[in-house]
Every structure is written in C-alpha cells, then in structure tokens.
Amino acid sequence: MTSPLRILPLFVPAALAGSALFASSPAYAMSDAESRAVAQCRAELVPHFPDGALTSHRVGAIAGNSRRTRVTLYATADRRYTFECAADADGRVVTAALNPPRDSRLAARGE
C-alpha cells in the first residue's frame, strides 16, 4: 500500500494550479445590455482625450435595471478620471460626466 505522504507532493502542484485557474476566471458575466452599455460608454469616453493621451481605462462598476444601465469607468491620462455614464435599454448613452472635467481647448491641443 502506498503511503499518503508519498502521494501528497503530487497533489500540491495540481491543487495550486487549479486554484490559480479558478482565481483568475471572471467572477461576473455581463448581459447583452450591459456589454452594449459598456461599449457605448467607452466610445463616449475616448473622444474626451487627444490621441495617445489615454493610457488606460477600466470598468469600475456596472449597475442598473431593465430600463437603464449605469457604468463607471476609471481612466488614466495626465491624471486619473472617473467617467460616469448611463445607457438606455438599447445601449444608447443617455447621460455622461467626466470628473474632473477636461478643458476642451486643452484636450484639442493635446496639452
């Protein structure tokens, strides 16, 4: 009979690999309405910055109901920005706000 202590070293790497795969899997699957809202809000965010100024952005929160989806995006350019956006059931942007606001003259010149 094989001792459990001899088999244990074989299970540890497999358990670690399995836990790493589980931990890196997405915890939240978006519905079609949410994914449309996120895509439209990203499309609304990007024109606020000159080409190449927006270094990164990520989804901070998604909330809402069947009539409206609220999306919060965090963007990094010359500073950190919060972009709050609401899209209707069809994915059209209803409201959008960038905080802190960017001066459109500076954004157009790339400063």
C-alpha positions in Angstrom: 0.0 0.0 0.0 1.3 3.5 -0.9 1.8 5.9 1.9 -0.3 9.1 1.7 2.8 11.1 2.4 4.4 9.8 -0.8 1.4 10.9 -2.9 1.0 14.3 -1.2 3.8 16.0 -3.2 2.0 15.1 -6.4 -1.3 16.7 -5.3 0.1 20.0 -4.1 1.2 21.4 -7.5 -2.0 20.3 -9.1 -4.1 21.9 -6.3 -2.1 25.2 -6.7 -2.5 25.2 -10.5 -6.3 24.5 -10.1 -6.7 27.3 -7.5 -4.8 29.7 -9.7 -7.1 29.0 -12.7 -10.2 29.4 -10.5 -9.0 32.7 -9.0 -8.2 34.2 -12.5 -11.5 33.3 -14.0 -14.0 36.1 -14.5 -16.3 36.5 -11.5 -19.0 38.3 -13.4 -20.5 37.6 -16.8 -22.2 40.7 -18.4 -25.6 40.5 -20.1 -26.0 41.8 -23.6 -27.5 45.1 -22.4 -24.6 45.6 -20.0 -21.9 44.9 -22.6 -23.6 47.3 -25.1 -23.7 50.0 -22.4 -20.0 49.4 -21.5 -19.1 49.6 -25.2 -21.1 52.8 -25.8 -19.7 54.4 -22.7 -16.1 53.6 -23.7 -16.9 55.1 -27.1 -18.2 58.2 -25.4 -15.1 58.4 -23.1 -12.3 58.2 -25.7 -13.1 61.5 -27.6 -12.5 63.5 -24.4 -8.8 62.9 -24.8 -6.3 63.5 -27.7 -4.8 60.6 -29.5 -2.4 58.7 -27.3 -3.2 60.7 -24.1 -5.5 58.0 -22.6 -3.0 55.5 -21.2 -5.5 53.1 -19.6 -9.2 52.6 -18.6 -11.1 50.0 -16.8 -14.7 49.3 -15.7 -15.2 50.2 -12.1 -18.9 49.4 -11.7 -22.0 48.3 -13.6 -25.4 48.8 -12.1 -28.9 49.4 -13.2 -32.2 47.8 -14.2 -34.0 46.8 -17.4 -34.5 50.5 -18.5 -31.1 52.0 -17.8 -27.6 50.7 -17.1 -25.1 52.9 -15.2 -21.4 52.3 -16.0 -18.5 53.8 -14.1 -15.1 53.9 -15.9 -11.8 54.8 -14.4 -9.4 56.4 -16.9 -5.8 57.4 -16.6 -4.2 60.1 -18.8 -2.4 63.1 -17.4 -4.3 62.4 -14.2 -7.0 59.9 -13.0 -10.5 60.5 -14.2 -13.9 59.0 -13.3 -16.4 58.7 -16.2 -19.9 58.0 -15.2 -22.3 57.1 -17.9 -25.9 55.8 -18.3 -27.2 54.0 -21.3 -30.8 53.0 -22.1 -32.0 49.5 -22.8 -30.9 49.8 -26.5 -27.3 50.8 -25.4 -27.6 54.5 -26.4 -25.9 56.9 -24.0 -28.4 59.0 -22.1 -26.0 60.8 -19.7 -22.3 61.1 -19.3 -20.0 63.0 -17.0 -16.2 63.2 -16.7 -14.8 64.1 -13.3 -12.6 66.2 -13.1 -13.8 67.9 -16.3 -11.3 68.4 -19.0 -11.0 71.8 -20.7 -11.9 71.1 -24.4 -9.4 73.6 -25.6 -6.5 71.8 -23.8 -7.8 68.5 -25.0 -7.9 69.6 -28.6 -4.3 70.9 -28.5 -3.0 67.9 -26.6 -1.8 69.7 -23.5 
